[in-house]
């Protein structure tokens, strides 16, 4: 039995104010527990599509509809959708001077009011964060500063942070592009296994054909802002790969003209006034 889709995009396109068409109208659906890979060259539109799925970029045509919530453009829907959507980034976006557990705890902030986040989070949240680190095999490094971890371990902390949101959807933008082949395969395997077991829909952008074939349930091939292929991973032929990669990539739009929706931003390497960069390792105690 095929589960109903939890996220639908219908005729969704993005054209920037300077006339650059980043996405031509696309219609897709994503189901719980399905691991979907967006495959294509840099500039194909993969990142723009991912950002539309989380409301970071507003489509200029078409719509994004979330099962049980409604259209993403409706008042109040976006906040609820973002709270249950985990993001995994290529460059981690972690705070290096903080412990792994403290970074994972940021995934719980969406469940509290802004005033409540100024205080230490409840014990229940810290237990959730520890469980997420255990999921990715890093429970024993919970109190280790993130800047002392390897690249693969940092990306696994990023996955744990996304899991701490208890998401229905995980979006990952080139999550293994900066990792060696062994670490890349390990991170993707953990992410796919967790999403499959927990019924989390995953949409992951990649440019490595071998990894897409190995881990994807479904592959969406993109070129020049269009979907040029949508097949099961076992059906990705050489002809389709050639079609995805032979077209020259469209120039990436300037961030200055992107229709980005405003939202809170936290610098991954922010420094506090008077901070000593060689200060003692942080620790997060669970009473």
Steps between C-alpha positions, in 0.01 A plus 500: 500500500640840394471766769339832423743781427575735790628780276376606156637761263280594205618713209758662727746737335741774606594803292722763662444875456790520251314258271706188579271195505654285774224239490262424216155373611544170686246252639622239750385317815697360794386212723580402861802272529609566140862600428495725195820627338509815287780427254668752275785738433568811703255768387235247394247636750531240775573744782225738389250213500605397851466857628152523354401186690587676826374845409846656487430601142147599400379350169386757245250253355329180608472380858648280773239309702572315826272214599301589810606865493407650163682730257835632617394851402209499748546691828632282782577198281866586438595513870342159572658350190850628586475362853449149363757537219864419574781650292844348437753731335817441300715707737339378822395843636605392848649713779855369530572614855193320640464133584327262260206469741456879520490521121241224475287677760452791258269267312257526793474881498197500270295336773543793739416868509783750440502591872523134606804442281699750709499244784651151507275260311306238699647162588257333257655693209851406605400135510357530148829654383702219660279240333557668163877493550466132587312449172802623303755317716637805684354471848851453641605834344205698641721730710775540239542838334380483141821661369688197637296253292580368151306621197290185490423524871397865464259410223353226720449763772313701236279198429438455875400866528246451221366187672462692827218695335307170482438584134255365246733625225879533467656718231872455435692728261816326370560353849805293401666721237792585730553148637727220385323207323497271807360767733247610235364148466482459879306826550254425220443144621423619853270772372311266266466222759366740764252663261375162377462358851329809642281579198670834430483635145847601381595719203876508444691685228810327362721518193663155547323248276639195683368619837160580352470150352614340825278680751199655325153351480417749226723729295385835364745615233525876450659719233464873440216537750290215356429143602635288213467158665304341785574130548567233760873476576531169316358658184761774469654415163812641338277684252317675785827589671624650174178702469539632857865599464549595136305827516712799608401622845304823523679789675414520868288804590656770713395479867435872484197442278374176655153507648612362834249497781644658813571276794727474801865446421776383731864520402669162528820661623365795700731624776385648824660824627808425708486130415818299544526264199718264707247473779430168667278251318133566551285241660125451517391330819181300532389504862 
